[in-house]
Amino acid sequence: MKLWILGLASALLVLSNPEARASVLLDFGSAPQGPIGVYGGPNGTYTTGTINGVDITVQGSGFAPAGLHVPKIESNPYPVPVLSSVANFKPAGSGSPTVTFTIDFLGFKQGVKDVSFTLFNVDADKKGHNLVQDVVTFQTAGLTLTGGKDDIVSGNTVTGTGASGHPESTDVPGGDVTVHSGNLPLHQIVFTWTQLANPEKFLDEIAIGNISFTPVPEVGQLVIGLVACLLGALWLHKNRRKRAHSIP
């Protein structure tokens, strides 16, 4: 058997190792509950700190006073523990207030794949004669977004279309959005949350549910597997030559 074939086999063996591909769960239920910081003004920046190798940063921009509230980790009224964010989308000027979320997989040098989580309450509500609509836009490419009955997905953007209420109030997902990545390594996921231009602005909330993902094996693991298999191949080759010479 050729050595390059054995080398390829060694890489596949390492990748198929359960420890190398074990899924990781960022469980907000295992983190301290409550606000993740102290109030930093209407455009504050807040970070969860590291949870299972992941940091999540929430940053406001363009808000008038009483804009972005301090995000918090909580379990109610959602079906799973979440990181929830509340904001009053009244602008400070002529711009559009925006909240930027950055999920950093800092604890994983080679990145992660197969990321999956749910984003709750991307929906819309009527205030007077106006429909106030959430808009979430993902800057990270390669994600698959699946909306619920109260939002629509177009490319990398999700727009609220109806009032979902709290997610536990119905068996229908409502404003939930499921987010999945593929096999390409990611080091972070970035998305923004705002509202469509509208004369009516009011307090609104979205929340990130538990995040599951698979770490990409580090290069060192592949090298060890490759060297081990090549040494084994050399030993087999040498052993076969000895047996061939010993045959009369």
Order of alpha helices (4+ residues) and beta strands (2+ residues): alpha-alpha-beta-beta-beta-beta-beta-beta-beta-beta-beta-beta-beta-beta-beta-beta-beta-beta-beta-alpha
